[in-house]
Amino acid sequence: MRNTIVWHKPNIMPQSVKDRFTVDFEYVFFFAKSTRYYFEQQLEPHKESSLQRYRYSLEGSHIPGYVYPNERRGQPHAWKLNTSGRNKRCVWTVSTKGFSGAHYAVFPEALVEPMVRAGCPPRGLVLDPFLGSGTTAVVARKLARNFIGIELNPEYSGMALERLKPYLEQKSFHDFNPV
């Protein structure tokens, strides 16, 4: 296991529990089969405080383009700001989305997309051992990745196939046709 990601759900359904806190998150685990694996770092916008420190370094007497942390706080080295953004953190706030099918645990595409981008190159292969409604497979196809989906429940696999039809050239899961 390489990372544990916390999926924070800001629009969770209210719970009427009286003896505990309302749970508004799920864990998502990032696994790699070996120590050497494909990973494309995903970026998110910088916090305003980071940008302020960066602006100071441009205006101050330091080398332009570098941020100089406070050495008294154990941060002796300068770092160069990546203007594209900072490395994505492990707590992701993504709203849940409704789904017209009968599946109860549908991931939103916005949750799955950075995972597929980070862990699989274009034209690569995404494995979803719990296919469910097919969100991961839909995202994989939208991002020009191939996929293998495993689902034991025939109702869910049928639901996933219907959802995937606009993104597939083949007409069944048995006719594999790579991107």
N, CA, C and O of each residue as an XYZ file, in Angstrom:
716
protein
N       0.854     -1.178      0.000
C       0.000      0.000      0.000
C       0.898      1.239      0.000
O       1.813      1.347      0.817
N       0.637      2.164     -0.910
C       1.453      3.368     -1.045
C       0.821      4.581     -0.373
O       1.542      5.430      0.152
N      -0.495      4.684     -0.376
C      -1.199      5.819      0.234
C      -2.561      5.379      0.739
O      -3.183      4.459      0.208
N      -3.001      6.065      1.775
C      -4.395      6.006      2.189
C      -4.973      7.381      1.903
O      -4.487      8.385      2.423
N      -5.992      7.425      1.091
C      -6.650      8.680      0.739
C      -7.959      8.743      1.508
O      -8.684      7.752      1.594
N      -8.257      9.899      2.063
C      -9.522     10.100      2.756
C     -10.445     10.860      1.815
O     -10.145     11.982      1.406
N     -11.557     10.247      1.477
C     -12.573     10.891      0.650
C     -13.555     11.573      1.584
O     -14.404     10.920      2.190
N     -13.436     12.896      1.700
C     -14.354     13.692      2.518
C     -15.570     14.028      1.671
O     -15.442     14.579      0.577
N     -16.756     13.691      2.185
C     -18.015     13.913      1.464
C     -18.750     15.089      2.102
O     -19.391     14.914      3.139
N     -18.676     16.282      1.511
C     -19.293     17.453      2.141
C     -20.821     17.444      2.113
O     -21.452     18.171      2.880
N     -21.418     16.638      1.248
C     -22.879     16.631      1.125
C     -23.482     15.296      1.575
O     -24.462     14.824      0.999
N     -22.894     14.704      2.593
C     -23.366     13.406      3.097
C     -24.791     13.532      3.636
O     -25.180     14.579      4.153
N     -25.552     12.463      3.510
C     -26.914     12.445      4.047
C     -26.858     12.535      5.572
O     -26.014     11.888      6.191
N     -27.735     13.321      6.187
C     -27.743     13.418      7.654
C     -28.053     12.061      8.283
O     -28.806     11.259      7.732
N     -27.462     11.828      9.432
C     -27.719     10.600     10.180
C     -28.380     10.971     11.492
O     -28.053     11.997     12.088
N     -29.293     10.156     11.938
C     -30.007     10.465     13.183
C     -29.396      9.735     14.375
O     -30.108      9.382     15.315
N     -28.103      9.510     14.344
C     -27.442      8.818     15.452
C     -27.315      9.750     16.644
O     -27.153     10.960     16.483
N     -27.390      9.186     17.831
C     -27.290      9.985     19.056
C     -26.088      9.594     19.908
O     -25.777     10.270     20.889
N     -25.410      8.509     19.541
C     -24.328      8.008     20.378
C     -22.962      8.037     19.699
O     -22.015      7.423     20.190
N     -22.849      8.753     18.560
C     -21.566      8.866     17.863
C     -21.632     10.031     16.875
O     -22.689     10.626     16.662
N     -20.499     10.337     16.287
C     -20.421     11.401     15.293
C     -20.886     10.883     13.930
O     -20.819      9.685     13.658
N     -21.349     11.779     13.096
C     -21.747     11.422     11.736
C     -20.497     11.180     10.897
O     -19.590     12.012     10.870
N     -20.453     10.063     10.228
C     -19.304      9.709      9.394
C     -19.491     10.352      8.021
O     -20.470     10.084      7.325
N     -18.537     11.205      7.644
C     -18.632     11.906      6.359
C     -17.405     11.665      5.486
O     -16.995     12.534      4.717
N     -16.825     10.473      5.615
C     -15.654     10.154      4.809
C     -15.587      8.653      4.562
O     -16.243      7.859      5.236
N     -14.773      8.291      3.575
C     -14.424      6.897      3.309
C     -12.935      6.851      3.020
O     -12.345      7.833      2.571
N     -12.340      5.704      3.280
C     -10.946      5.486      2.917
C     -10.870      4.942      1.493
O     -11.702      4.137      1.074
N      -9.862      5.396      0.764
C      -9.543      4.862     -0.556
C      -8.070      4.483     -0.489
O      -7.239      5.293     -0.078
N      -7.742      3.265     -0.888
C      -6.368      2.772     -0.771
C      -5.686      2.747     -2.131
O      -6.263      2.310     -3.127
N      -4.438      3.228     -2.151
C      -3.631      3.235     -3.364
C      -2.572      2.148     -3.215
O      -1.670      2.253     -2.383
N      -2.694      1.104     -4.031
C      -1.767     -0.020     -3.995
C      -0.891     -0.023     -5.236
O      -1.295      0.448     -6.299
N       0.309     -0.559     -5.089
C       1.192     -0.809     -6.222
C       1.692     -2.243     -6.098
O       1.982     -2.719     -5.000
N       1.790     -2.918     -7.222
C       2.184     -4.324     -7.228
C       3.672     -4.503     -6.933
O       4.071     -5.529     -6.382
N       4.491     -3.527     -7.290
C       5.933     -3.629     -7.071
C       6.465     -2.280     -6.596
O       5.725     -1.297     -6.542
N       7.743     -2.239     -6.254
C       8.333     -0.987     -5.771
C       8.555      0.013     -6.905
O       8.655      1.215     -6.661
N       8.633     -0.475     -8.129
C       8.768      0.404     -9.298
C       7.441      0.367    -10.045
O       7.021     -0.685    -10.525
N       6.791      1.504    -10.138
C       5.469      1.547    -10.755
C       5.247      2.910    -11.385
O       5.934      3.878    -11.061
N       4.286      2.973    -12.282
C       3.930      4.229    -12.938
C       3.209      5.125    -11.931
O       2.307      4.680    -11.222
N       3.620      6.387    -11.880
C       2.902      7.364    -11.063
C       3.103      8.743    -11.671
O       4.232      9.217    -11.794
N       2.009      9.381    -12.048
C       2.041     10.754    -12.550
C       1.470     11.643    -11.456
O       0.278     11.586    -11.154
N       2.325     12.461    -10.867
C       1.897     13.315     -9.757
C       0.731     14.202    -10.188
O       0.766     14.818    -11.253
N      -0.282     14.255     -9.363
C      -1.432     15.124     -9.600
C      -1.234     16.401     -8.789
O      -0.742     16.358     -7.661
N      -1.611     17.514     -9.358
C      -1.397     18.806     -8.712
C      -2.722     19.441     -8.340
O      -3.760     19.164     -8.941
N      -2.659     20.298     -7.336
C      -3.813     21.092     -6.921
C      -3.333     22.526     -6.734
O      -2.129     22.755     -6.617
N      -4.235     23.486     -6.703
C      -3.809     24.887     -6.557
C      -3.070     25.126     -5.238
O      -3.343     24.481     -4.226
N      -2.131     26.069     -5.278
C      -1.416     26.466     -4.062
C      -2.345     27.212     -3.116
O      -3.311     27.843     -3.546
N      -2.045     27.134     -1.827
C      -2.758     27.969     -0.855
C      -2.271     29.407     -1.027
O      -1.146     29.644     -1.465
N      -3.116     30.341     -0.685
C      -2.770     31.754     -0.821
C      -1.525     32.098     -0.007
O      -0.714     32.915     -0.445
N      -1.359     31.489      1.174
C      -0.182     31.779      2.008
C       1.109     31.368      1.300
O       2.123     32.052      1.436
N       1.090     30.279      0.556
C       2.274     29.863     -0.205
C       2.579     30.865     -1.308
O       3.737     31.204     -1.552
N       1.537     31.330     -1.966
C       1.736     32.315     -3.031
C       2.265     33.629     -2.469
O       3.071     34.297     -3.117
N       1.823     34.008     -1.275
C       2.333     35.231     -0.637
C       3.828     35.104     -0.356
O       4.587     36.041     -0.602
N       4.259     33.934      0.165
C       5.694     33.729      0.429
C       6.475     33.792     -0.878
O       7.578     34.336     -0.919
N       5.912     33.242     -1.935
C       6.561     33.260     -3.234
C       6.680     34.696     -3.745
O       7.730     35.087     -4.255
N       5.612     35.480     -3.611
C       5.655     36.879     -4.057
C       6.714     37.659     -3.283
O       7.405     38.501     -3.856
N       6.846     37.382     -1.972
C       7.858     38.063     -1.172
C       9.244     37.770     -1.736
O      10.077     38.669     -1.848
N       9.489     36.498     -2.093
C      10.820     36.148     -2.587
C      11.113     36.847     -3.911
O      12.270     37.136     -4.217
N      10.073     37.119     -4.696
C      10.292     37.841     -5.948
C      10.635     39.302     -5.688
O      11.409     39.909     -6.428
N      10.049     39.864     -4.623
C      10.261     41.279     -4.322
C      11.442     41.507     -3.382
O      12.042     42.582     -3.388
N      11.778     40.501     -2.574
C      12.813     40.651     -1.554
C      14.211     40.533     -2.129
O      14.410     40.590     -3.343
N      15.174     40.366     -1.238
C      16.572     40.337     -1.646
C      17.061     38.926     -1.973
O      18.237     38.734     -2.279
N      16.165     37.942     -1.909
C      16.572     36.565     -2.187
C      16.615     36.310     -3.688
O      16.284     37.181     -4.492
N      17.027     35.103     -4.048
C      17.057     34.712     -5.459
C      15.625     34.638     -5.977
O      14.804     33.944     -5.378
N      15.301     35.315     -7.051
C      13.926     35.308     -7.565
C      13.444     33.896     -7.902
O      14.195     33.070     -8.420
N      12.172     33.645     -7.594
C      11.560     32.369     -7.928
C      11.676     31.305     -6.862
O      11.163     30.200     -7.038
N      12.342     31.612     -5.749
C      12.492     30.643     -4.671
C      11.811     31.154     -3.415
O      11.728     32.362     -3.191
N      11.326     30.235     -2.601
C      10.716     30.580     -1.320
C      11.703     30.195     -0.232
O      12.288     29.112     -0.268
N      11.886     31.080      0.729
C      12.830     30.848      1.807
C      12.071     30.665      3.109
O      11.630     31.649      3.703
N      11.906     29.415      3.573
C      11.183     29.169      4.821
C      11.932     29.727      6.019
O      13.087     30.138      5.909
N      11.271     29.737      7.144
C      11.830     30.236      8.389
C      12.823     29.216      8.948
O      12.421     28.120      9.341
N      14.112     29.560      8.988
C      15.139     28.630      9.451
C      14.981     28.284     10.924
O      15.409     27.212     11.351
N      14.371     29.174     11.711
C      14.174     28.885     13.137
C      13.155     27.768     13.352
O      13.105     27.184     14.435
N      12.362     27.470     12.363
C      11.381     26.378     12.468
C      11.917     25.089     11.853
O      11.136     24.188     11.548
N      13.209     24.983     11.667
C      13.794     23.772     11.116
C      13.610     23.613      9.623
O      13.611     22.492      9.115
N      13.452     24.718      8.911
C      13.277     24.679      7.461
C      14.405     25.481      6.812
O      14.179     26.595      6.339
N      15.621     24.920      6.786
C      16.767     25.711      6.359
C      16.923     25.898      4.854
O      17.668     26.782      4.431
N      16.254     25.104      4.039
C      16.517     25.143      2.603
C      15.427     25.879      1.834
O      14.252     25.850      2.200
N      15.841     26.525      0.778
C      14.897     27.198     -0.113
C      14.265     26.163     -1.034
O      14.846     25.109     -1.291
N      13.086     26.469     -1.519
C      12.437     25.593     -2.493
C      11.848     26.430     -3.605
O      11.434     27.571     -3.400
N      11.817     25.850     -4.771
C      11.280     26.546     -5.940
C       9.800     26.213     -6.061
O       9.410     25.047     -5.995
N       8.997     27.220     -6.235
C       7.557     27.046     -6.349
C       7.197     26.499     -7.728
O       7.604     27.063     -8.744
N       6.447     25.417     -7.769
C       5.926     24.886     -9.027
C       4.698     25.723     -9.368
O       3.681     25.640     -8.680
N       4.783     26.507    -10.396
C       3.688     27.419    -10.726
C       2.444     26.685    -11.232
O       1.371     27.284    -11.311
N       2.567     25.398    -11.577
C       1.404     24.616    -12.007
C       0.545     24.169    -10.833
O      -0.620     23.817    -11.017
N       1.104     24.180     -9.633
C       0.360     23.760     -8.448
C       1.247     22.967     -7.510
O       2.431     22.759     -7.773
N       0.653     22.526     -6.409
C       1.387     21.722     -5.428
C       0.926     20.265     -5.539
O      -0.127     19.978     -6.108
N       1.726     19.357     -4.989
C       1.346     17.950     -5.002
C      -0.001     17.769     -4.308
O      -0.247     18.345     -3.248
N      -0.859     16.970     -4.911
C      -2.186     16.712     -4.351
C      -2.041     16.066     -2.979
O      -1.196     15.193     -2.780
N      -2.864     16.499     -2.042
C      -2.851     15.976     -0.680
C      -3.683     14.702     -0.591
O      -4.300     14.288     -1.572
N      -3.697     14.085      0.580
C      -4.377     12.795      0.786
C      -5.798     12.913      1.310
O      -6.456     11.890      1.502
N      -6.298     14.115      1.550
C      -7.704     14.297      1.915
C      -8.359     15.027      0.751
O      -8.019     16.171      0.449
N      -9.308     14.347      0.099
C      -9.965     14.890     -1.084
C     -11.422     15.167     -0.763
O     -12.161     14.262     -0.376
N     -11.834     16.410     -0.922
C     -13.232     16.776     -0.716
C     -13.940     16.722     -2.065
O     -13.709     17.556     -2.940
N     -14.805     15.724     -2.212
C     -15.537     15.510     -3.461
C     -16.980     15.181     -3.097
O     -17.237     14.248     -2.336
N     -17.908     15.938     -3.633
C     -19.329     15.704     -3.353
C     -19.794     14.391     -3.964
O     -19.336     13.992     -5.035
N     -20.707     13.727     -3.270
C     -21.325     12.531     -3.820
C     -22.262     12.945     -4.950
O     -22.710     14.090     -5.006
N     -22.550     12.023     -5.832
C     -23.444     12.288     -6.963
C     -24.544     11.236     -6.972
O     -24.314     10.076     -6.632
N     -25.730     11.653     -7.363
C     -26.830     10.712     -7.498
C     -26.630      9.804     -8.699
O     -25.918     10.147     -9.643
N     -27.265      8.644     -8.650
C     -27.183      7.691     -9.753
C     -28.552      7.063     -9.925
O     -29.161      6.618     -8.952
N     -29.038      7.023    -11.153
C     -30.400      6.545    -11.404
C     -30.535      5.034    -11.261
O     -31.647      4.530    -11.101
N     -29.424      4.302    -11.315
C     -29.482      2.849    -11.181
C     -29.684      2.427     -9.737
O     -29.803      3.261     -8.840
N     -29.721      1.128     -9.531
C     -30.008      0.577     -8.208
C     -28.758      0.356     -7.367
O     -28.854     -0.179     -6.263
N     -27.597      0.750     -7.857
C     -26.371      0.528     -7.085
C     -26.250      1.579     -5.994
O     -26.485      2.762     -6.237
N     -25.886      1.153     -4.800
C     -25.875      2.051     -3.643
C     -24.539      2.731     -3.383
O     -24.496      3.695     -2.619
N     -23.452      2.275     -3.981
C     -22.122      2.804     -3.652
C     -21.413      3.319     -4.899
O     -20.355      2.810     -5.265
N     -21.979      4.307     -5.540
C     -21.410      4.836     -6.781
C     -20.385      5.917     -6.456
O     -20.691      6.892     -5.769
N     -19.168      5.735     -6.954
C     -18.150      6.771     -6.799
C     -18.420      7.878     -7.812
O     -18.809      7.588     -8.943
N     -18.222      9.144     -7.430
C     -18.306     10.216     -8.428
C     -17.084     10.170     -9.352
O     -15.988      9.812     -8.919
N     -17.271     10.527    -10.603
C     -16.160     10.523    -11.558
C     -15.033     11.440    -11.105
O     -13.864     11.148    -11.354
N     -15.368     12.552    -10.439
C     -14.344     13.497     -9.969
C     -13.430     12.873     -8.918
O     -12.299     13.329     -8.746
N     -13.886     11.856     -8.222
C     -13.044     11.148     -7.256
C     -12.106     10.179     -7.969
O     -10.943     10.039     -7.589
N     -12.604      9.522     -8.985
C     -11.852      8.472     -9.673
C     -10.829      9.039    -10.656
O      -9.762      8.453    -10.837
N     -11.137     10.162    -11.291
C     -10.273     10.695    -12.351
C      -8.823     10.912    -11.917
O      -7.926     10.450    -12.621
N      -8.538     11.595    -10.789
C      -7.124     11.770    -10.434
C      -6.418     10.450    -10.122
O      -5.206     10.337    -10.305
N      -7.165      9.462     -9.657
C      -6.558      8.156     -9.378
C      -6.137      7.468    -10.666
O      -5.043      6.909    -10.746
N      -7.002      7.506    -11.674
C      -6.683      6.879    -12.955
C      -5.535      7.628    -13.620
O      -4.611      6.999    -14.136
N      -5.574      8.950    -13.618
C      -4.488      9.740    -14.212
C      -3.154      9.456    -13.522
O      -2.122      9.333    -14.184
N      -3.177      9.352    -12.194
C      -1.945      9.147    -11.432
C      -1.381      7.744    -11.615
O      -0.165      7.575    -11.709
N      -2.244      6.744    -11.666
C      -1.772      5.368    -11.602
C      -1.702      4.599    -12.897
O      -1.268      3.447    -12.901
N      -2.119      5.205    -14.010
C      -2.153      4.457    -15.273
C      -1.828      5.387    -16.438
O      -2.467      6.429    -16.586
N      -0.851      5.030    -17.266
C      -0.528      5.883    -18.417
C      -1.613      5.783    -19.490
O      -2.376      4.817    -19.505
N      -1.690      6.769    -20.387
C      -2.613      6.653    -21.514
C      -2.365      5.338    -22.260
O      -1.220      4.931    -22.457
N      -3.440      4.688    -22.665
C      -3.428      3.387    -23.334
C      -3.034      2.254    -22.394
O      -2.892      1.112    -22.832
N      -2.854      2.553    -21.102
C      -2.545      1.525    -20.117
C      -3.801      0.779    -19.701
O      -4.867      0.962    -20.289
N      -3.669     -0.063    -18.683
C      -4.757     -0.934    -18.261
C      -5.131     -0.673    -16.805
O      -4.283     -0.740    -15.915
N      -6.406     -0.376    -16.572
C      -6.951     -0.142    -15.232
C      -7.718     -1.394    -14.816
O      -8.545     -1.899    -15.575
N      -7.445     -1.892    -13.616
C      -8.172     -3.038    -13.073
C      -9.118     -2.560    -11.988
O      -8.701     -1.887    -11.045
N     -10.393     -2.907    -12.120
C     -11.379     -2.624    -11.075
C     -11.983     -3.958    -10.646
O     -12.862     -4.485    -11.328
N     -11.518     -4.516     -9.512
C     -12.007     -5.829     -9.087
C     -13.425     -5.810     -8.519
O     -13.998     -6.869     -8.263
N     -13.989     -4.639     -8.322
C     -15.361     -4.484     -7.829
C     -16.063     -3.478     -8.737
O     -16.317     -2.346     -8.324
N     -16.372     -3.870     -9.945
C     -16.840     -2.961    -10.996
C     -18.087     -2.177    -10.616
O     -18.189     -0.992    -10.934
N     -19.026     -2.811     -9.948
C     -20.241     -2.113     -9.543
C     -20.943     -1.471    -10.718
O     -21.238     -2.140    -11.709
N     -21.212     -0.184    -10.618
C     -21.927      0.536    -11.684
C     -21.013      0.961    -12.828
O     -21.499      1.481    -13.832
N     -19.704      0.755    -12.704
C     -18.782      1.011    -13.806
C     -18.132      2.378    -13.849
O     -17.591      2.756    -14.888
N     -18.164      3.136    -12.760
C     -17.582      4.485    -12.775
C     -16.114      4.467    -13.178
O     -15.697      5.263    -14.019
N     -15.324      3.572    -12.590
C     -13.896      3.527    -12.902
C     -13.678      3.198    -14.376
O     -12.801      3.780    -15.014
N     -14.456      2.283    -14.915
C     -14.329      1.920    -16.329
C     -14.706      3.092    -17.234
O     -14.035      3.331    -18.238
N     -15.760      3.818    -16.898
C     -16.170      4.995    -17.684
C     -15.052      6.030    -17.687
O     -14.701      6.567    -18.738
N     -14.492      6.310    -16.512
C     -13.403      7.289    -16.420
C     -12.194      6.796    -17.206
O     -11.564      7.581    -17.916
N     -11.860      5.523    -17.096
C     -10.725      4.970    -17.841
C     -10.910      5.194    -19.341
O      -9.981      5.638    -20.016
N     -12.075      4.898    -19.861
C     -12.320      5.075    -21.296
C     -12.275      6.552    -21.689
O     -11.725      6.893    -22.735
N     -12.846      7.428    -20.866
C     -12.805      8.869    -21.161
C     -11.374      9.378    -21.224
O     -11.076     10.315    -21.965
N     -10.480      8.757    -20.442
C      -9.080      9.184    -20.389
C      -8.177      8.333    -21.284
O      -6.957      8.349    -21.118
N      -8.758      7.595    -22.225
C      -8.008      6.772    -23.191
C      -7.192      5.675    -22.515
O      -6.066      5.391    -22.923
N      -7.760      5.064    -21.487
C      -7.166      3.900    -20.844
C      -8.068      2.690    -21.101
O      -9.276      2.831    -21.289
N      -7.469      1.515    -21.107
C      -8.228      0.272    -21.184
C      -8.616     -0.124    -19.771
O      -8.097      0.435    -18.805
N      -9.518     -1.077    -19.640
C      -9.904     -1.498    -18.296
C     -10.297     -2.964    -18.288
O     -10.720     -3.526    -19.298
N     -10.146     -3.555    -17.132
C     -10.714     -4.862    -16.833
C     -11.585     -4.648    -15.613
O     -11.115     -4.161    -14.585
N     -12.840     -5.006    -15.723
C     -13.770     -4.877    -14.611
C     -14.272     -6.245    -14.194
O     -14.638     -7.064    -15.037
N     -14.290     -6.493    -12.897
C     -14.781     -7.760    -12.360
C     -15.991     -7.453    -11.487
O     -15.910     -6.642    -10.564
N     -17.101     -8.097    -11.780
C     -18.321     -7.900    -10.981
C     -19.066     -9.226    -10.899
O     -19.385     -9.823    -11.927
N     -19.344     -9.687     -9.692
C     -20.037    -10.957     -9.493
C     -21.547    -10.841     -9.657
O     -22.204    -11.807    -10.046
N     -22.099     -9.678     -9.366
C     -23.544     -9.494     -9.418
C     -23.969     -9.205    -10.862
O     -23.589     -8.172    -11.413
N     -24.751    -10.098    -11.487
C     -25.144     -9.878    -12.887
C     -25.961     -8.603    -13.094
O     -25.883     -7.985    -14.157
N     -26.735     -8.208    -12.098
C     -27.519     -6.971    -12.217
C     -26.584     -5.762    -12.331
O     -26.801     -4.877    -13.159
N     -25.544     -5.736    -11.490
C     -24.595     -4.623    -11.530
C     -23.763     -4.645    -12.806
O     -23.507     -3.591    -13.388
N     -23.333     -5.831    -13.255
C     -22.531     -5.874    -14.482
C     -23.361     -5.423    -15.686
O     -22.831     -4.781    -16.593
N     -24.652     -5.752    -15.703
C     -25.532     -5.257    -16.766
C     -25.686     -3.750    -16.711
O     -25.702     -3.077    -17.742
N     -25.799     -3.222    -15.491
C     -25.903     -1.775    -15.292
C     -24.626     -1.084    -15.792
O     -24.689     -0.045    -16.448
N     -23.471     -1.677    -15.473
C     -22.193     -1.102    -15.903
C     -22.076     -1.126    -17.427
O     -21.618     -0.155    -18.031
N     -22.482     -2.216    -18.038
C     -22.400     -2.313    -19.497
C     -23.260     -1.250    -20.171
O     -22.825     -0.631    -21.142
N     -24.462     -1.033    -19.676
C     -25.329      0.016    -20.237
C     -24.673      1.385    -20.093
O     -24.707      2.207    -21.008
N     -24.084      1.609    -18.943
C     -23.428      2.897    -18.690
C     -22.209      3.093    -19.585
O     -21.889      4.218    -19.969
N     -21.534      1.998    -19.914
C     -20.305      2.060    -20.705
C     -20.533      2.084    -22.215
O     -19.622      2.451    -22.958
N     -21.697      1.712    -22.680
C     -21.931      1.581    -24.126
C     -21.483      2.791    -24.944
O     -20.905      2.601    -26.014
N     -21.720      4.023    -24.495
C     -21.254      5.160    -25.309
C     -19.731      5.238    -25.446
O     -19.231      5.935    -26.330
N     -18.989      4.539    -24.593
C     -17.529      4.634    -24.588
C     -16.857      3.391    -25.151
O     -15.629      3.311    -25.167
N     -17.635      2.425    -25.610
C     -17.077      1.157    -26.062
C     -17.334      0.930    -27.540
O     -18.369      1.318    -28.081
N     -16.361      0.289    -28.177
C     -16.567     -0.182    -29.541
C     -17.159     -1.585    -29.501
O     -17.975     -1.949    -30.347
N     -16.741     -2.369    -28.508
C     -17.272     -3.722    -28.402
C     -18.654     -3.684    -27.766
O     -19.007     -2.719    -27.089
N     -19.422     -4.724    -27.985
C     -20.800     -4.769    -27.508
C     -20.970     -5.619    -26.255
O     -22.053     -5.643    -25.670
N     -19.916     -6.316    -25.836
C     -19.997     -7.086    -24.594
C     -18.634     -7.067    -23.929
O     -17.642     -6.683    -24.549
N     -18.580     -7.478    -22.680
C     -17.313     -7.509    -21.956
C     -16.391     -8.601    -22.492
O     -15.201     -8.609    -22.176
N     -16.916     -9.518    -23.294
C     -16.120    -10.635    -23.793
C     -15.343    -10.275    -25.056
O     -14.440    -11.013    -25.450
N     -15.673     -9.164    -25.695
C     -15.012     -8.739    -26.931
C     -14.006     -7.641    -26.616
O     -14.267     -6.468    -26.883
N     -12.856     -8.009    -26.051
C     -11.859     -7.016    -25.645
C     -11.241     -6.374    -26.874
O     -10.761     -7.068    -27.771
N     -11.252     -5.044    -26.916
C     -10.689     -4.287    -28.023
C      -9.903     -3.126    -27.432
O     -10.503     -2.101    -27.110
N      -8.573     -3.241    -27.274
C      -7.797     -2.175    -26.631
C      -7.889     -0.851    -27.374
O      -8.124     -0.804    -28.581
N      -7.698      0.215    -26.622
C      -7.714      1.572    -27.175
C      -6.587      1.720    -28.165
O      -6.417      2.789    -28.752
